[in-house]
Each structure stands twice: as C-alpha cells, then as structure tokens.
Amino acid sequence: MARRGPLPPCGGCALATRLALRLTTCIGITMAAEPRLCVFAKAPEPGRVKTRLARHLGAAAACRAHEALVAHVLDRLAGCALTKELWVAGDAGHPQVAVWSQRLGALVRVQPQGDLGDRMHAAVSACCAAGQPALIVGSDLPEIDVPYIERAAAALTAHDLVLGPVEDGGYGLVGLKAPAPLLFRGIAWSTPTVLAETRSRADQLRLSVAELPTTWDVDGINEWRRFLTLDNQAAARSAS
C-alpha cells in the first residue's frame, strides 16, 4: 500500500499539468488520436497473485483462479480494434504470458518497479511518447468488454481524464491524453478511498474528467463466486 504524500503547491501542479497537456497536443497527440489499450496483468506466480482470495482457496488455487480470470478478460477484449499492449508485473518470461499475449493480440511490456501509480504513469508516458493517448485497464474486471473500451476512447476525445469506477471504491480503467504523474502520487492504493482521492487530485490539477458506468473487480471470495456464476468454463479451468 502506498503512503499518502504531500502535494506541491496546487497552483503549480495545475499549471504544469495544463502545460503538459498543451505541449503533448502540439507534438502530435490530438483529440482525434486513437488511444493505445494497455492491459495490466500479473504473471501467474502462486503467492504473488490474488492474495486475498488465497486466504480462502490457498495460493495454488488462487493462482489458477487468477489465470482463469485473466483468460476471461482477454477473450472479451481481443476483438478491440485499438493497438493493444499487455503490461506484465512479475515474471514476463512465464510461458503463460506468451499465451496471454497471443490471446489478446498484444505486445508484451514489462511493468517497472514501484507502486501501482508509478507503473501506470510509466504506461501513460510510453503511450504518449508514441503519439497516442493511453487507456489502462485491469485484468480482473469480469464484465469489461469492447463497447466499454470504445466508450472510454470516445470520452477521452473530449476530456483530459477518463475513469471507470469499480464497486469497491477504486477504478478499473483510467485514460489520459498526457502524462500526469501527480494524479497517481501518494494514493492509498487497494483501499476504498482510491476513486475519491483520484477525483480530488484531478480537481486540484484542473483536469476535465469523464466517468464511465461502475463495474466490479475480483479481489476476494465473494467476487470470485460471483464471477463463477458468469463463466462455467472459468470454473472448470480453476478447478483443474
């Protein structure tokens, strides 16, 4: 969990972010530019994935559950016409990662060290350096689909920031037209305050924000059971 950190003077933050947005537009990222879709996923390593779920299922079963969930999400996003990248935390050389990248039709990128905010900022910066806005989505959102991504991409043409809230108080999707490192700094990740903190930070930075309909993610046993009611094949994969 990242500690909350002090913000620099708000006026300077907002000015720097507005200048970054204007500069990025000048160098080639326009309102009409298609975003790049970055799917964040952890390599399937027992003990390092779905740790809340592991309290109920054990590390090995939780890892199988993680694999089933990621496969489900990638299948739902494979038809997306945007350029796709699979940003992997952990062992990017794991054989399953290659399977996932083929399933999604995506290039594999390695998430850098740091907290979730650092890693999302790196993905946004990489997309913008290539001349495209960024859409980042988690791989544990059972109901995410291509129309949801398309709606996010459309919203990003008219806003600086797009958020896809989840029921537990966080967000499962974030889109940016330009890097905004202060948006991610000092957030108490994996807590029910993530979305509220991010809204407040965006307001301080004077970013225009669009929010998509609320969806849900899988962290604990209740969400896992809810997911299994949607995907019988996932239930079979996780049990094997």
JOQUIGI-V107259 format. One record per pair of residues at least 24 apart in sequence whose ideal C-beta (glycine too) atoms are under 10 Angstrom apart, sorted by the first residue. I is the first residue (numbers start at 0). GAP is how many residues later the second one is. If there is no record, write none. Layout:
# JOQUIGI-V107259
I	GAP
I	GAP
This chain:
# JOQUIGI-V107259
0	114
0	115
0	186
0	187
0	188
0	189
0	190
1	112
1	113
1	114
1	115
1	116
1	182
1	183
1	184
1	185
1	186
1	187
1	188
1	189
2	112
2	183
2	184
2	185
3	181
3	182
3	183
3	184
3	189
3	193
4	177
4	180
4	181
4	182
5	179
5	180
6	175
6	178
6	179
6	193
6	194
6	197
6	198
7	174
7	177
9	172
9	191
9	193
9	194
9	195
9	196
10	193
10	195
11	170
12	167
12	168
12	169
12	170
12	172
12	188
12	191
12	192
12	193
13	168
13	189
13	190
13	191
13	192
13	193
14	190
14	191
15	164
15	165
15	166
15	189
16	143
16	161
16	162
16	163
16	164
16	165
16	166
16	185
16	187
16	188
16	189
16	190
17	142
17	160
17	187
17	188
17	189
18	159
19	108
19	157
19	158
19	159
19	160
19	161
19	185
20	139
20	155
20	156
20	157
20	158
20	159
20	184
20	185
20	186
20	187
21	156
22	155
23	104
23	105
23	107
23	109
23	152
23	153
23	154
23	155
24	152
24	153
26	101
26	102
26	104
26	151
27	100
27	102
27	103
27	104
28	98
28	99
28	100
28	101
28	102
28	103
28	104
28	105
28	148
28	149
29	101
29	103
29	127
29	147
30	102
30	125
30	126
30	127
30	128
30	146
31	125
32	94
32	95
32	98
32	99
32	100
32	120
32	123
32	124
32	144
33	47
33	48
33	49
33	98
33	99
33	101
33	119
33	122
33	123
34	47
34	48
34	92
34	93
34	97
34	98
34	99
34	100
34	101
34	114
34	117
34	118
34	121
34	122
34	127
34	140
34	141
34	142
35	46
35	47
35	48
35	49
35	71
35	87
35	88
35	90
35	91
35	92
35	94
35	95
35	96
35	97
35	98
35	99
35	100
36	40
36	43
36	44
36	45
36	46
36	47
36	48
36	49
36	67
36	69
36	90
36	95
36	97
36	98
36	99
36	100
36	109
36	112
36	115
36	116
36	136
36	138
37	44
37	45
37	46
37	47
37	48
37	49
37	68
37	71
37	73
37	82
37	84
37	85
37	86
37	88
37	89
37	96
37	97
37	98
37	99
37	136
37	137
38	31
38	34
38	35
38	38
38	41
38	45
38	46
38	47
38	48
38	49
38	61
38	62
38	65
38	67
38	70
38	84
38	96
38	97
38	98
38	99
38	100
38	105
38	110
39	45
39	46
39	47
39	48
39	49
39	69
39	71
39	76
39	79
39	80
39	83
39	96
39	97
39	98
39	99
39	100
39	132
40	25
40	26
40	28
40	29
40	32
40	33
40	45
40	46
40	47
40	48
40	49
40	55
40	56
40	59
40	60
40	63
40	67
40	70
40	96
40	97
40	98
40	99
41	24
41	28
41	46
41	47
41	48
41	49
41	52
41	55
41	69
41	97
41	98
42	27
42	45
42	46
42	47
42	48
42	49
42	50
42	51
42	52
42	53
42	54
42	57
42	67
42	68
43	24
43	26
43	46
43	47
43	50
43	51
43	52
43	53
43	56
44	44
44	45
44	46
44	49
44	51
47	41
47	42
47	43
48	40
48	41
48	91
49	90
49	168
49	169
49	170
49	174
50	168
51	138
51	166
51	167
51	168
51	169
51	171
51	172
52	165
52	166
52	167
52	168
52	170
52	171
54	165
54	166
55	164
55	165
55	166
55	168
55	169
56	164
56	167
56	181
60	177
60	178
61	159
61	162
61	176
62	33
62	175
63	170
63	173
63	174
63	175
63	176
64	75
64	153
64	156
64	159
64	162
64	163
64	169
64	170
64	172
64	173
64	174
65	30
65	73
65	74
65	152
65	172
66	29
66	32
66	33
66	167
66	170
66	171
67	156
67	159
67	160
67	163
67	165
67	166
67	167
67	168
67	169
67	170
67	171
67	172
68	70
68	71
68	72
68	73
68	148
68	149
68	154
68	155
68	158
68	159
68	162
68	165
68	168
68	169
69	26
69	27
69	29
69	30
69	33
69	34
69	68
69	69
69	70
70	25
70	28
70	29
70	32
70	33
70	68
70	160
70	162
70	163
70	166
71	67
71	68
71	69
71	70
71	72
71	146
71	155
71	158
71	159
71	161
71	162
71	165
72	27
72	30
72	31
72	64
72	65
72	66
72	67
72	68
72	69
72	70
72	71
72	72
72	144
72	145
73	25
73	26
73	27
73	28
73	29
73	30
73	31
73	32
73	65
74	28
74	29
74	156
74	158
75	65
75	66
75	67
75	68
75	69
75	70
75	72
75	73
76	26
76	27
76	28
76	29
76	60
76	62
76	64
76	67
76	68
76	69
76	71
76	72
77	24
77	25
77	26
77	27
77	28
77	68
78	26
78	66
78	67
78	70
79	24
79	25
79	26
79	55
79	57
79	65
79	66
79	67
79	68
79	69
79	70
79	73
80	65
80	68
80	69
80	72
81	50
81	53
81	64
81	67
81	68
81	70
81	71
82	24
82	44
82	47
82	49
83	51
83	65
84	24
84	38
84	41
84	42
84	49
84	51
85	53
86	24
86	25
86	32
86	33
86	35
86	36
86	39
86	49
86	52
87	51
88	24
88	27
88	30
99	39
103	35
113	70
114	69
114	70
114	71
114	72
114	74
114	75
115	54
115	68
115	71
115	73
115	74
115	78
116	64
116	65
116	66
116	67
116	68
116	69
116	70
116	72
116	77
116	81
117	63
117	66
117	67
118	65
119	54
119	56
119	61
119	63
119	64
119	67
120	55
120	58
120	59
120	60
120	61
120	62
120	63
120	64
121	57
121	59
121	62
122	51
122	53
122	56
123	50
123	51
123	52
123	53
123	54
123	55
123	56
123	57
123	59
123	60
124	51
124	53
124	54
124	56
125	53
126	48
126	49
126	50
126	51
126	52
127	48
127	49
127	50
127	51
128	50
131	45
132	24
132	27
132	29
132	42
132	43
132	44
132	45
133	40
133	41
133	42
133	43
133	44
133	45
134	27
134	29
134	38
134	39
134	40
134	41
135	28
135	35
135	36
135	37
135	38
135	39
135	40
136	27
136	34
136	35
136	36
136	37
136	38
137	26
137	28
137	32
137	33
137	34
137	35
137	36
137	79
137	80
138	33
138	78
138	79
139	26
139	32
139	76
139	77
139	78
139	79
139	83
139	84
139	87
140	25
140	31
140	32
140	74
140	75
140	76
140	77
141	73
141	74
141	75
141	76
141	81
141	82
141	84
141	85
141	86
141	87
141	88
141	89
141	92
142	29
142	70
142	72
142	73
142	74
142	84
142	87
143	28
143	29
143	71
143	72
143	73
144	70
147	24
147	25
147	64
147	65
147	67
148	24
148	26
148	63
150	59
150	61
150	62
151	58
151	60
153	56
154	54
154	55
154	56
154	57
155	54
156	53
157	50
157	52
158	43
158	48
158	49
158	50
158	51
158	52
159	42
159	45
159	46
159	47
159	48
159	49
159	50
160	37
160	38
160	40
160	41
160	44
160	46
160	47
160	48
160	49
160	50
161	46
161	47
161	48
161	49
161	50
162	32
162	35
162	36
162	39
162	46
162	47
162	48
162	49
163	31
163	46
163	47
163	48
163	49
163	50
163	51
164	29
164	30
164	33
164	34
164	46
164	47
164	48
164	49
164	50
164	51
165	28
165	29
165	48
165	49
165	50
165	51
165	53
165	57
166	25
166	47
166	48
166	49
166	50
166	56
167	24
167	26
167	27
167	48
167	49
167	51
167	52
167	55
168	24
168	25
168	26
168	27
168	28
169	24
169	25
169	26
169	27
169	28
169	47
169	49
170	24
170	27
170	28
170	40
170	41
170	43
170	44
170	46
171	40
171	42
171	43
171	44
171	45
172	38
172	39
172	42
173	24
174	35
174	37
175	31
176	30
176	31
177	29
179	25
179	27
182	24
189	29
